[in-house]
């Protein structure tokens, strides 16, 4: 089964062997003297930078071999630059992990031409936070009730049926649904 991405703001992903999947002695030999790189899909200021710096201060002590840990900022294309790098260019040996926005893995489903990765080939390692979604409507909007909003279809032209299934309206409806309304 592939990775599951929820409405979390920051998801840690990687390709190649999982840091936790190696045998302790083999992992210690492998990571000894190596550098673990945490790639973030944003600039250095802000939440993802803070998450990455906090993680980098502590994760090395919990990996056999105690690798040195650095943070690399790779902003661009709403996070696609970092995701494309993690997928196609980063070492796939467990020495590079990424912190990307939770919407980035859906880019191929939305038909984004900039997404050059297969979401199901990423390894989801964990989530650094949990953010609840909030939907708001302006008072002049034709939508006046939640049930009317939840029933609207995406007007995104040219999107495939699969991409429409994950439209922003659907994601908003799913992440903002009231208890018991699913």
Steps between C-alpha positions, in 0.01 A plus 500: 500500500632847411543800728200680640503878508250678719428869544820553698713802424837329503561145391844341512571284197794325343595245239717195537546296815327634808725627777319269742498192276871416518646259755661692787861393436474547125336841553773606742768401248314677218419828679831531688670815367221572250278805466121472509345777290152635576364678191217745563270625224495858629737781585698501824258726686167365616352182637668240279841651572426488872378139478809397307743672736327347802505155340864541396604574859359171626462235228873423471506371860226250415664349192767235545836644398392851607528675162556872471174671395458806279197688369480606135234743386369438148206737438333521163187410307293465817713211625527313169868588461587318824269206426647459150852515646418240767352271237750527218831646622548446874699197615255216558702338775330642811727806534243751372151564631261778414242715670242601242159661511223242529335610174811434288448120476162569334655706217522205255132424567409861423684476170777744594753511217775586750458178700760250379457235768284203590347569840465131582877450473574738786537351849293693752708519817278704726329828567635784706168664576130477452313798361126505472357654185256786511266605221356847483263668257452867433158642590426582132572143388206312345577215739320565829496159671755227561293234323480716187877561508582132550287406199672738254719351229839634405492729199861420411505466122691222331550301820462126485231323700768379741632853550147637551454242774779679691386852414549774756127490573516126571812537715342792683180304554694199626738686728235736638213256540309516822512204740270225378443659157737279298 
